[in-house]
Amino acid sequence: KIWLPNAENTVFAGESLASTLSTVPLLIRLFGGIGAGKTTFLQGFALGLGIHEHVQSPTFALEQRYRTVQFGEFLHCDMHRLSRDDARAFLVHAASHPGICCIEWPERAGVWRPDGPLIDILFDDTDPRCRRLTVQFQALSLLDRSRVRQWSVSFQEGARSATE
């Protein structure tokens, strides 16, 4: 669990997580309300993947695709506008992506547990002073404990220096 007092820390958290990745395919699900920081986090994540295009929410386009040098394609999806049935069908499509697939609003599809490496990111913005980010790594063959610790430490050090 990480506290994010501002957008800069949210961007840095995404960027630092991307720097620890080593394998694809990878599915990342982002949970949180409107304005909780999901797209802001993914903007930093994209920077960490070496993407210098502006990453925007694909709410109306459903998906945006970006090229990375190391991981092939980064697919950014937003299912906010989809019905449950449409969201389920879309998830089947997105989950077969061979690169990194990040999905905002995955709860629209109901309970769904994909196979393979998965990172769930939960944004809690109920405290008006800052957001709380909870990250759950599943299929830890992708990220062993030392790499998770590396991400956490690098984020904490970077966040401290950014506020000093």
Buried (B, 14 or more C-beta within 10 A) or exposed (E): EBEBBBBBBBBBBBBBBBBBBEEBBBBBBBBBEEEBBBBBBBBBBBBBBBBEEEBEBBBEEBBBEBEBEEBBBBBBBBBBEBEEEBBBEBBEEBBEBEBBBBBBBBBBBEEBEBEBBBBBBBBBBEEEEBBBBEBEBBBEEBBEEEBBEBBBEBBEEBBEEEEE
